[in-house]
Amino acid sequence: MVRTPITVLYAEDDDIATPATVADLLCTFPAAHKQSMRIKPASHGLKAIGHIDWFRASHQALWPMIASSLRGQA
């Protein structure tokens, strides 16, 4: 049984990781402390993030937030 804290970051314009699919995913870990954060591209000066652009050099504005979530500070 997974008990590790889980933070899911997903983009508002992601057509795969939607609020419903993120909720479904998190339900599969009933014993874990869970949180999800829906990220708006425009809030980070971006036109789009989608499902796969998080780590593109053009999206470096997201990286500190990702790092913070990995450290458990999100």
KETI-756793 format. One record per residue: residue number from 1; residue in three letters; x, y, z of N, C-alpha, C in turn. Coordinates in nm, 4 decimals. Last residue first. Layout:
% KETI-756793
+-----+--------+----------+----------+----------+----------+----------+----------+----------+----------+----------+
| num | residu |      n.x |      n.y |      n.z |     ca.x |     ca.y |     ca.z |      c.x |      c.y |      c.z |
+-----+--------+----------+----------+----------+----------+----------+----------+----------+----------+----------+
| NUM |    ala |        X |        Y |        Z |        X |        Y |        Z |        X |        Y |        Z |
...
+-----+--------+----------+----------+----------+----------+----------+----------+----------+----------+----------+
This chain:
% KETI-756793
+-----+--------+----------+----------+----------+----------+----------+----------+----------+----------+----------+
| num | residu |      n.x |      n.y |      n.z |     ca.x |     ca.y |     ca.z |      c.x |      c.y |      c.z |
+-----+--------+----------+----------+----------+----------+----------+----------+----------+----------+----------+
|  74 |    ala |   0.5149 |   2.2350 |  -0.2234 |   0.4113 |   2.2886 |  -0.3131 |   0.2871 |   2.3277 |  -0.2371 |
|  73 |    gln |   0.7206 |   2.1151 |  -0.0986 |   0.6909 |   2.2526 |  -0.0574 |   0.5813 |   2.3147 |  -0.1437 |
|  72 |    gly |   0.8396 |   1.8761 |  -0.1611 |   0.7261 |   1.8754 |  -0.0688 |   0.6850 |   2.0122 |  -0.0215 |
|  71 |    arg |   1.0238 |   1.8705 |  -0.3543 |   1.0762 |   1.8851 |  -0.2181 |   0.9631 |   1.8832 |  -0.1153 |
|  70 |    leu |   0.8578 |   1.8652 |  -0.5719 |   0.9384 |   1.7466 |  -0.5441 |   0.9979 |   1.7495 |  -0.4034 |
|  69 |    ser |   0.7620 |   2.1235 |  -0.5656 |   0.6688 |   2.0131 |  -0.5385 |   0.7440 |   1.8846 |  -0.5084 |
|  68 |    ser |   0.9930 |   2.2652 |  -0.6315 |   0.9312 |   2.2830 |  -0.5002 |   0.8365 |   2.1694 |  -0.4666 |
|  67 |    ala |   1.0288 |   2.1786 |  -0.8970 |   1.1288 |   2.1478 |  -0.7949 |   1.0706 |   2.1604 |  -0.6546 |
|  66 |    ile |   0.8018 |   2.2972 |  -1.0127 |   0.8181 |   2.1518 |  -1.0152 |   0.9170 |   2.1096 |  -0.9070 |
|  65 |    met |   0.8656 |   2.5659 |  -0.9718 |   0.7446 |   2.5104 |  -0.9121 |   0.7519 |   2.3579 |  -0.9068 |
|  64 |    pro |   1.0985 |   2.5910 |  -1.1291 |   1.1046 |   2.6108 |  -0.9835 |   0.9816 |   2.5540 |  -0.9113 |
|  63 |    trp |   0.9880 |   2.5276 |  -1.3937 |   1.0814 |   2.4407 |  -1.3247 |   1.0941 |   2.4674 |  -1.1754 |
|  62 |    leu |   0.8370 |   2.7083 |  -1.5362 |   0.7679 |   2.6063 |  -1.4558 |   0.8619 |   2.5307 |  -1.3634 |
|  61 |    ala |   1.0108 |   2.8581 |  -1.6850 |   0.9360 |   2.9273 |  -1.5794 |   0.8633 |   2.8285 |  -1.4884 |
|  60 |    gln |   1.0991 |   2.6992 |  -1.8910 |   1.1777 |   2.7030 |  -1.7677 |   1.1070 |   2.7744 |  -1.6541 |
|  59 |    his |   1.0007 |   2.6440 |  -2.1415 |   0.9076 |   2.6411 |  -2.0288 |   0.9797 |   2.6429 |  -1.8932 |
|  58 |    ser |   1.1920 |   2.6188 |  -2.3328 |   1.1047 |   2.7357 |  -2.3418 |   1.0079 |   2.7476 |  -2.2236 |
|  57 |    ala |   1.2948 |   2.3698 |  -2.2806 |   1.3722 |   2.4870 |  -2.2397 |   1.2869 |   2.6134 |  -2.2418 |
|  56 |    arg |   1.0489 |   2.1450 |  -2.1545 |   1.1116 |   2.2121 |  -2.2682 |   1.1855 |   2.3360 |  -2.2169 |
|  55 |    phe |   0.9068 |   2.0210 |  -1.9556 |   1.0522 |   2.0255 |  -1.9439 |   1.1231 |   2.0815 |  -2.0670 |
|  54 |    trp |   0.6318 |   2.0338 |  -2.0214 |   0.6798 |   2.0810 |  -1.8911 |   0.8304 |   2.1029 |  -1.8867 |
|  53 |    asp |   0.4954 |   1.9398 |  -2.2457 |   0.5901 |   2.0505 |  -2.2614 |   0.6540 |   2.1006 |  -2.1317 |
|  52 |    ile |   0.2940 |   1.7417 |  -2.2474 |   0.4354 |   1.7017 |  -2.2589 |   0.5372 |   1.8158 |  -2.2593 |
|  51 |    his |   0.0339 |   1.8285 |  -2.2313 |   0.0717 |   1.7119 |  -2.1514 |   0.2227 |   1.6895 |  -2.1476 |
|  50 |    gly |   0.0150 |   2.1872 |  -2.2168 |  -0.0312 |   2.0576 |  -2.2652 |   0.0142 |   1.9450 |  -2.1727 |
|  49 |    ile |   0.0951 |   2.4519 |  -2.2215 |   0.1813 |   2.3520 |  -2.1586 |   0.1443 |   2.2138 |  -2.2135 |
|  48 |    ala |   0.0902 |   2.7769 |  -2.3780 |   0.0413 |   2.6397 |  -2.3622 |   0.1443 |   2.5562 |  -2.2868 |
|  47 |    lys |   0.1911 |   3.0305 |  -2.3440 |   0.0685 |   3.0147 |  -2.4220 |   0.0062 |   2.8779 |  -2.3993 |
|  46 |    leu |   0.3142 |   3.1621 |  -2.0324 |   0.3173 |   3.0642 |  -2.1416 |   0.1848 |   3.0620 |  -2.2161 |
|  45 |    gly |   0.3393 |   3.2957 |  -1.7928 |   0.3859 |   3.3610 |  -1.9145 |   0.3920 |   3.2702 |  -2.0352 |
|  44 |    his |   0.2159 |   3.1685 |  -1.5931 |   0.3612 |   3.1523 |  -1.5975 |   0.4193 |   3.2108 |  -1.7263 |
|  43 |    ser |  -0.0473 |   3.2038 |  -1.6333 |   0.0054 |   3.2475 |  -1.5036 |   0.1574 |   3.2397 |  -1.4976 |
|  42 |    ala |  -0.0920 |   3.0715 |  -1.8725 |  -0.0783 |   3.2180 |  -1.8744 |  -0.0230 |   3.2726 |  -1.7436 |
|  41 |    pro |  -0.1260 |   2.7989 |  -1.7866 |  -0.0085 |   2.8434 |  -1.8628 |   0.0133 |   2.9944 |  -1.8564 |
|  40 |    lys |  -0.2181 |   2.7019 |  -1.4710 |  -0.2622 |   2.7824 |  -1.5846 |  -0.1387 |   2.8330 |  -1.6597 |
|  39 |    ile |  -0.2387 |   2.3902 |  -1.3189 |  -0.1511 |   2.5004 |  -1.3557 |  -0.2045 |   2.5705 |  -1.4802 |
|  38 |    arg |  -0.3721 |   2.2420 |  -1.0454 |  -0.4014 |   2.2705 |  -1.1861 |  -0.3290 |   2.3990 |  -1.2230 |
|  37 |    met |  -0.2512 |   2.0115 |  -0.8294 |  -0.2442 |   2.1534 |  -0.8625 |  -0.2665 |   2.1697 |  -1.0110 |
|  36 |    ser |  -0.3385 |   1.7914 |  -0.5654 |  -0.3192 |   1.8181 |  -0.7072 |  -0.3241 |   1.9680 |  -0.7284 |
|  35 |    gln |  -0.2361 |   1.5644 |  -0.3126 |  -0.2798 |   1.6970 |  -0.3538 |  -0.2572 |   1.7096 |  -0.5029 |
|  34 |    lys |  -0.2559 |   1.3168 |  -0.0557 |  -0.2571 |   1.3565 |  -0.1961 |  -0.2952 |   1.5025 |  -0.2105 |
|  33 |    his |  -0.1228 |   1.0644 |   0.1359 |  -0.1643 |   1.2049 |   0.1402 |  -0.1491 |   1.2579 |  -0.0020 |
|  32 |    ala |  -0.2387 |   0.7291 |   0.0770 |  -0.1396 |   0.8356 |   0.0579 |  -0.2021 |   0.9726 |   0.0808 |
|  31 |    ala |  -0.4334 |   0.5386 |   0.0787 |  -0.3596 |   0.5612 |   0.2037 |  -0.2600 |   0.6768 |   0.1954 |
|  30 |    pro |  -0.5434 |   0.5211 |  -0.1814 |  -0.6266 |   0.5662 |  -0.0689 |  -0.5492 |   0.5985 |   0.0588 |
|  29 |    phe |  -0.4783 |   0.5523 |  -0.4741 |  -0.3827 |   0.5564 |  -0.3639 |  -0.4541 |   0.6019 |  -0.2359 |
|  28 |    thr |  -0.6695 |   0.5812 |  -0.6639 |  -0.6032 |   0.4509 |  -0.6586 |  -0.4993 |   0.4424 |  -0.5466 |
|  27 |    cys |  -0.7469 |   0.8418 |  -0.6629 |  -0.8311 |   0.7460 |  -0.5898 |  -0.7653 |   0.6095 |  -0.5772 |
|  26 |    leu |  -0.5703 |   0.9594 |  -0.8417 |  -0.5456 |   0.9747 |  -0.6982 |  -0.6310 |   0.8808 |  -0.6138 |
|  25 |    leu |  -0.6937 |   0.8909 |  -1.0873 |  -0.5602 |   0.8431 |  -1.0532 |  -0.5386 |   0.8476 |  -0.9022 |
|  24 |    asp |  -0.9348 |   1.0371 |  -1.0687 |  -0.9362 |   0.8907 |  -1.0798 |  -0.8017 |   0.8308 |  -1.0409 |
|  23 |    ala |  -0.8304 |   1.2985 |  -1.0657 |  -0.9065 |   1.2481 |  -0.9503 |  -0.9122 |   1.0954 |  -0.9514 |
|  22 |    val |  -0.7208 |   1.3013 |  -1.3235 |  -0.6339 |   1.3196 |  -1.2066 |  -0.7039 |   1.2673 |  -1.0815 |
|  21 |    thr |  -0.9501 |   1.2754 |  -1.4774 |  -0.8512 |   1.1681 |  -1.4802 |  -0.7526 |   1.1792 |  -1.3645 |
|  20 |    ala |  -1.0875 |   1.5175 |  -1.4079 |  -1.1483 |   1.3857 |  -1.3844 |  -1.0443 |   1.2737 |  -1.3826 |
|  19 |    pro |  -0.9112 |   1.7241 |  -1.4885 |  -0.9530 |   1.7110 |  -1.3480 |  -1.0111 |   1.5724 |  -1.3164 |
|  18 |    thr |  -0.6825 |   1.5491 |  -1.7127 |  -0.7930 |   1.6416 |  -1.6866 |  -0.8294 |   1.6339 |  -1.5387 |
|  17 |    ala |  -0.4431 |   1.4636 |  -1.8916 |  -0.4560 |   1.4789 |  -1.7456 |  -0.5584 |   1.5893 |  -1.7193 |
|  16 |    ile |  -0.5148 |   1.5111 |  -2.1656 |  -0.5021 |   1.3763 |  -2.1098 |  -0.5202 |   1.3795 |  -1.9579 |
|  15 |    asp |  -0.5109 |   1.7720 |  -2.2404 |  -0.6292 |   1.6951 |  -2.2780 |  -0.6225 |   1.5500 |  -2.2318 |
|  14 |    asp |  -0.4206 |   2.0563 |  -2.0672 |  -0.3846 |   1.9168 |  -2.0911 |  -0.5108 |   1.8390 |  -2.1254 |
|  13 |    asp |  -0.4546 |   2.3166 |  -1.9886 |  -0.4789 |   2.2843 |  -2.1285 |  -0.4385 |   2.1419 |  -2.1658 |
|  12 |    glu |  -0.3802 |   2.3198 |  -1.7220 |  -0.5183 |   2.3527 |  -1.7550 |  -0.5535 |   2.3129 |  -1.8988 |
|  11 |    ala |  -0.1603 |   2.0581 |  -1.6282 |  -0.1863 |   2.1835 |  -1.6977 |  -0.3343 |   2.1982 |  -1.7310 |
|  10 |    tyr |  -0.0796 |   1.9357 |  -1.3048 |  -0.1324 |   1.9147 |  -1.4393 |  -0.1748 |   2.0477 |  -1.4983 |
|   9 |    leu |   0.0906 |   1.7696 |  -1.0578 |   0.0804 |   1.8972 |  -1.1285 |   0.0254 |   1.8659 |  -1.2665 |
|   8 |    val |   0.0327 |   1.5952 |  -0.7708 |   0.0143 |   1.5901 |  -0.9158 |   0.0017 |   1.7329 |  -0.9662 |
|   7 |    thr |   0.1967 |   1.4501 |  -0.5089 |   0.1537 |   1.5784 |  -0.5640 |   0.1476 |   1.5640 |  -0.7146 |
|   6 |    ile |   0.1771 |   1.2299 |  -0.2421 |   0.1713 |   1.2430 |  -0.3873 |   0.1220 |   1.3830 |  -0.4229 |
|   5 |    pro |   0.3540 |   1.0652 |   0.0211 |   0.2754 |   1.1792 |  -0.0269 |   0.2871 |   1.1938 |  -0.1788 |
|   4 |    thr |   0.3319 |   0.7133 |   0.0548 |   0.4150 |   0.8286 |   0.0210 |   0.3262 |   0.9442 |  -0.0247 |
|   3 |    arg |   0.1962 |   0.4861 |   0.0776 |   0.1703 |   0.5867 |   0.1808 |   0.2525 |   0.7145 |   0.1583 |
|   2 |    val |   0.0624 |   0.2145 |  -0.0905 |   0.1414 |   0.3366 |  -0.1043 |   0.0987 |   0.4371 |   0.0018 |
|   1 |    met |   0.0844 |  -0.1171 |   0.0000 |   0.0000 |   0.0000 |   0.0000 |   0.0895 |   0.1242 |   0.0000 |
+-----+--------+----------+----------+----------+----------+----------+----------+----------+----------+----------+
